[in-house]
Every structure is written in structure tokens, then in C-alpha cells.
Amino acid sequence: DGFEGNMIFTISDYNEEISSIVDGKKVDISLSFNVILNKPSISKKKVIHGSVSSYGTLTGNFSLSEFDNIIKNTQSDIILRLSRDLNSKI
């Protein structure tokens, strides 16, 4: 049974914070979201609110490209968490 209707997806707060930790860096990413699912055929509307967060750390000697990879991996992880959260609520 597929979803037939429309969906409005809004990210209401995105925060990416880089901080220093002992011998390294930490990146914290969080976001809040709202989803409105509308099924016109049965006049049904569902609203989902949620938030997800993730973090990554890098210690020791590292290059800027390695740090960029930690940021990208953390961003990818937050999208995966968002997908799982949405799947569990739909």
C-alpha cells in the first residue's frame, strides 16, 4: 500500500556546531522537522513532529580533508536517523 497524496516536509531548525575536545574536534548536528501528510482521497491529514541529532569526533593529528569527512559522515548519519524516525511514525 503506497502513499497517495502530498507531503510537506519542513526542517525548522538545523544546527551544526564544531567544538574542541581533548586532542581533537567534535561536530554536533541536530535538526527539528515537521511533516504534513495529506491524503485527499480519504480527507485524512497526519502531522509528524520530530528531532534527530548525531555527532562525530576526530582526535590526534588529522588533515582538513579527514575533518571534512567526519562532518560529511555525521550529516549522512543524521539523514539516516531522520529516515528511520519518519519510517517509524508514518
Z-matrix of the N, CA and C atoms (Angstrom, degrees):
N
C 1 1.454
C 2 1.523 1 108.30
N 3 1.303 2 117.80 1 107.22
C 4 1.457 3 122.42 2 179.92
C 5 1.511 4 111.26 3 -85.53
N 6 1.294 5 115.52 4 165.41
C 7 1.461 6 121.54 5 178.13
C 8 1.514 7 109.11 6 -84.97
N 9 1.318 8 116.54 7 123.59
C 10 1.457 9 121.00 8 175.49
C 11 1.511 10 107.85 9 -118.98
N 12 1.294 11 116.03 10 117.64
C 13 1.456 12 121.85 11 -177.08
C 14 1.512 13 108.44 12 153.93
N 15 1.317 14 115.38 13 -152.13
C 16 1.455 15 117.07 14 176.93
C 17 1.517 16 110.39 15 -129.91
N 18 1.308 17 113.97 16 162.97
C 19 1.450 18 120.97 17 -177.23
C 20 1.519 19 108.27 18 -135.34
N 21 1.319 20 116.09 19 135.95
C 22 1.459 21 121.56 20 172.27
C 23 1.523 22 106.28 21 -115.22
N 24 1.321 23 116.28 22 120.14
C 25 1.464 24 122.92 23 -177.76
C 26 1.516 25 108.30 24 -115.45
N 27 1.324 26 117.08 25 123.89
C 28 1.463 27 121.58 26 -178.06
C 29 1.523 28 110.21 27 -129.53
N 30 1.320 29 115.66 28 128.50
C 31 1.464 30 120.59 29 170.81
C 32 1.521 31 105.68 30 -92.61
N 33 1.329 32 115.88 31 115.91
C 34 1.454 33 119.31 32 -174.45
C 35 1.529 34 112.87 33 -94.20
N 36 1.315 35 117.49 34 -17.19
C 37 1.466 36 119.14 35 179.71
C 38 1.519 37 108.19 36 -157.54
N 39 1.323 38 116.38 37 119.66
C 40 1.462 39 121.08 38 175.82
C 41 1.518 40 106.52 39 -121.04
N 42 1.320 41 116.57 40 127.37
C 43 1.451 42 120.70 41 -179.35
C 44 1.522 43 109.45 42 -132.90
N 45 1.314 44 115.54 43 127.03
C 46 1.463 45 121.84 44 177.37
C 47 1.520 46 106.77 45 -126.23
N 48 1.321 47 116.36 46 115.32
C 49 1.457 48 121.25 47 -175.05
C 50 1.524 49 110.20 48 -123.44
N 51 1.318 50 115.16 49 128.38
C 52 1.461 51 121.26 50 177.67
C 53 1.522 52 107.35 51 -108.14
N 54 1.328 53 115.74 52 128.72
C 55 1.459 54 119.42 53 -179.58
C 56 1.521 55 110.12 54 -134.37
N 57 1.319 56 114.80 55 159.01
C 58 1.457 57 120.80 56 176.79
C 59 1.522 58 109.08 57 -87.16
N 60 1.326 59 115.35 58 137.41
C 61 1.458 60 121.59 59 172.60
C 62 1.520 61 106.03 60 -123.58
N 63 1.309 62 117.38 61 174.44
C 64 1.457 63 120.59 62 179.55
C 65 1.530 64 109.08 63 -57.74
N 66 1.319 65 116.26 64 118.53
C 67 1.461 66 123.17 65 177.11
C 68 1.527 67 113.70 66 60.82
N 69 1.342 68 117.68 67 32.86
C 70 1.454 69 117.54 68 178.80
C 71 1.512 70 114.39 69 177.75
N 72 1.320 71 114.03 70 -161.51
C 73 1.467 72 122.69 71 -179.50
C 74 1.520 73 109.00 72 -132.54
N 75 1.331 74 114.43 73 153.34
C 76 1.458 75 121.34 74 176.99
C 77 1.519 76 108.10 75 -131.36
N 78 1.320 77 116.00 76 138.88
C 79 1.460 78 120.65 77 175.35
C 80 1.528 79 107.58 78 -117.62
N 81 1.328 80 115.98 79 127.07
C 82 1.462 81 122.77 80 176.46
C 83 1.521 82 107.72 81 -113.91
N 84 1.328 83 116.93 82 129.64
C 85 1.456 84 121.40 83 178.49
C 86 1.525 85 108.13 84 -127.89
N 87 1.310 86 115.39 85 133.98
C 88 1.460 87 119.98 86 175.65
C 89 1.521 88 109.05 87 -142.01
N 90 1.309 89 115.13 88 154.74
C 91 1.462 90 119.74 89 174.06
C 92 1.514 91 109.53 90 -152.57
N 93 1.319 92 114.66 91 151.66
C 94 1.459 93 122.48 92 173.54
C 95 1.516 94 107.00 93 -112.57
N 96 1.316 95 116.00 94 151.05
C 97 1.457 96 119.17 95 -177.70
C 98 1.521 97 111.22 96 -144.93
N 99 1.299 98 114.08 97 157.44
C 100 1.464 99 123.00 98 173.09
C 101 1.522 100 107.18 99 -131.48
N 102 1.308 101 115.81 100 137.75
C 103 1.456 102 121.34 101 176.67
C 104 1.520 103 107.68 102 -129.44
N 105 1.312 104 116.16 103 131.26
C 106 1.456 105 121.37 104 173.86
C 107 1.525 106 107.17 105 -116.59
N 108 1.326 107 115.63 106 117.74
C 109 1.462 108 121.91 107 177.04
C 110 1.520 109 107.52 108 -103.52
N 111 1.303 110 116.26 109 128.97
C 112 1.449 111 121.30 110 -177.14
C 113 1.525 112 109.26 111 -125.08
N 114 1.332 113 116.41 112 119.78
C 115 1.468 114 121.62 113 176.62
C 116 1.523 115 107.76 114 -110.46
N 117 1.332 116 116.29 115 92.40
C 118 1.464 117 119.34 116 -176.44
C 119 1.528 118 113.89 117 -60.95
N 120 1.318 119 117.39 118 -31.10
C 121 1.467 120 120.18 119 -176.07
C 122 1.529 121 112.19 120 -62.15
N 123 1.343 122 116.17 121 -27.90
C 124 1.474 123 118.58 122 179.27
C 125 1.529 124 111.24 123 -122.78
N 126 1.318 125 116.51 124 16.87
C 127 1.467 126 122.46 125 179.13
C 128 1.526 127 111.70 126 48.91
N 129 1.317 128 115.83 127 47.35
C 130 1.458 129 120.74 128 -178.53
C 131 1.526 130 109.95 129 -117.71
N 132 1.322 131 115.65 130 135.45
C 133 1.455 132 121.91 131 178.29
C 134 1.524 133 108.29 132 -129.28
N 135 1.331 134 115.89 133 134.26
C 136 1.460 135 120.76 134 178.21
C 137 1.518 136 108.08 135 -126.04
N 138 1.333 137 116.12 136 132.58
C 139 1.462 138 121.37 137 179.02
C 140 1.524 139 107.91 138 -114.57
N 141 1.318 140 114.66 139 129.82
C 142 1.466 141 121.04 140 -179.98
C 143 1.524 142 108.07 141 -121.51
N 144 1.324 143 116.00 142 128.30
C 145 1.462 144 121.81 143 174.82
C 146 1.527 145 107.25 144 -115.96
N 147 1.304 146 116.79 145 145.45
C 148 1.450 147 118.83 146 177.17
C 149 1.506 148 112.27 147 -168.96
N 150 1.313 149 114.62 148 173.76
C 151 1.458 150 120.98 149 174.76
C 152 1.521 151 108.15 150 -149.09
N 153 1.314 152 115.26 151 149.43
C 154 1.462 153 121.99 152 178.62
C 155 1.517 154 108.48 153 -137.30
N 156 1.326 155 114.84 154 155.88
C 157 1.463 156 119.18 155 177.74
C 158 1.526 157 109.10 156 -148.52
N 159 1.322 158 114.17 157 159.40
C 160 1.459 159 121.15 158 178.02
C 161 1.520 160 108.10 159 -156.41
N 162 1.318 161 115.94 160 163.50
C 163 1.460 162 119.24 161 176.69
C 164 1.518 163 109.95 162 -147.46
N 165 1.322 164 114.80 163 160.44
C 166 1.452 165 121.67 164 175.44
C 167 1.522 166 108.82 165 -141.92
N 168 1.306 167 116.99 166 149.95
C 169 1.465 168 120.93 167 178.73
C 170 1.524 169 109.73 168 -131.57
N 171 1.308 170 113.86 169 155.38
C 172 1.456 171 121.78 170 176.51
C 173 1.520 172 106.78 171 -142.67
N 174 1.335 173 116.91 172 128.02
C 175 1.462 174 120.40 173 -179.40
C 176 1.521 175 110.30 174 -126.34
N 177 1.312 176 114.50 175 164.26
C 178 1.454 177 120.54 176 -179.35
C 179 1.517 178 110.59 177 81.30
N 180 1.317 179 116.03 178 -160.63
C 181 1.456 180 121.25 179 177.42
C 182 1.524 181 109.12 180 -81.40
N 183 1.321 182 116.34 181 129.19
C 184 1.457 183 119.93 182 179.86
C 185 1.521 184 109.50 183 -148.37
N 186 1.321 185 114.68 184 155.49
C 187 1.465 186 120.55 185 179.99
C 188 1.523 187 109.91 186 -89.58
N 189 1.321 188 115.67 187 166.62
C 190 1.459 189 120.03 188 176.74
C 191 1.527 190 110.90 189 -63.06
N 192 1.324 191 117.24 190 -36.08
C 193 1.473 192 118.85 191 179.44
C 194 1.527 193 111.01 192 -67.47
N 195 1.327 194 117.60 193 -35.04
C 196 1.468 195 119.47 194 175.68
C 197 1.531 196 110.31 195 -65.47
N 198 1.325 197 117.02 196 -38.64
C 199 1.460 198 120.14 197 178.31
C 200 1.531 199 110.46 198 -67.95
N 201 1.336 200 116.99 199 -39.78
C 202 1.465 201 120.77 200 175.13
C 203 1.532 202 110.62 201 -58.82
N 204 1.333 203 116.47 202 -39.22
C 205 1.470 204 120.45 203 178.68
C 206 1.525 205 111.70 204 -64.69
N 207 1.337 206 117.08 205 -37.84
C 208 1.467 207 120.34 206 177.45
C 209 1.524 208 109.31 207 -63.12
N 210 1.324 209 117.81 208 -42.07
C 211 1.465 210 121.50 209 178.56
C 212 1.527 211 109.84 210 -63.11
N 213 1.341 212 117.11 211 -47.11
C 214 1.471 213 120.73 212 179.87
C 215 1.527 214 111.46 213 -62.28
N 216 1.327 215 117.13 214 -41.40
C 217 1.469 216 120.78 215 179.28
C 218 1.527 217 110.98 216 -65.02
N 219 1.323 218 116.97 217 -38.48
C 220 1.462 219 120.75 218 178.59
C 221 1.524 220 109.95 219 -68.10
N 222 1.332 221 117.66 220 -39.59
C 223 1.460 222 121.21 221 175.94
C 224 1.526 223 110.67 222 -62.72
N 225 1.325 224 116.95 223 -42.49
C 226 1.467 225 120.79 224 177.99
C 227 1.523 226 110.99 225 -63.44
N 228 1.323 227 116.27 226 -40.53
C 229 1.460 228 120.97 227 179.94
C 230 1.532 229 111.00 228 -64.19
N 231 1.323 230 117.31 229 -39.21
C 232 1.463 231 119.16 230 -179.23
C 233 1.533 232 110.75 231 -67.81
N 234 1.327 233 117.24 232 -34.23
C 235 1.467 234 120.22 233 176.12
C 236 1.531 235 110.25 234 -67.00
N 237 1.319 236 117.09 235 -40.28
C 238 1.468 237 121.36 236 176.31
C 239 1.530 238 110.42 237 -61.99
N 240 1.328 239 117.13 238 -44.44
C 241 1.470 240 121.06 239 178.33
C 242 1.523 241 110.77 240 -63.59
N 243 1.337 242 116.78 241 -39.61
C 244 1.461 243 121.63 242 177.93
C 245 1.526 244 109.89 243 -61.74
N 246 1.317 245 116.83 244 -45.37
C 247 1.461 246 121.77 245 179.72
C 248 1.525 247 111.12 246 -60.64
N 249 1.325 248 116.88 247 -45.44
C 250 1.473 249 120.49 248 179.48
C 251 1.525 250 111.26 249 -64.23
N 252 1.340 251 115.80 250 -41.43
C 253 1.461 252 120.00 251 179.79
C 254 1.523 253 110.87 252 -62.75
N 255 1.340 254 116.00 253 -45.23
C 256 1.461 255 119.77 254 178.36
C 257 1.522 256 112.19 255 -63.33
N 258 1.328 257 115.69 256 -42.72
C 259 1.459 258 120.32 257 179.72
C 260 1.526 259 111.44 258 -58.80
N 261 1.329 260 116.20 259 -37.95
C 262 1.458 261 119.27 260 -177.98
C 263 1.518 262 112.66 261 -74.38
N 264 1.343 263 117.51 262 -18.34
C 265 1.460 264 120.65 263 -175.92
C 266 1.530 265 114.06 264 -103.15
N 267 1.333 266 116.37 265 -13.28
C 268 1.477 267 118.27 266 -177.46
C 269 1.503 268 110.57 267 -83.09
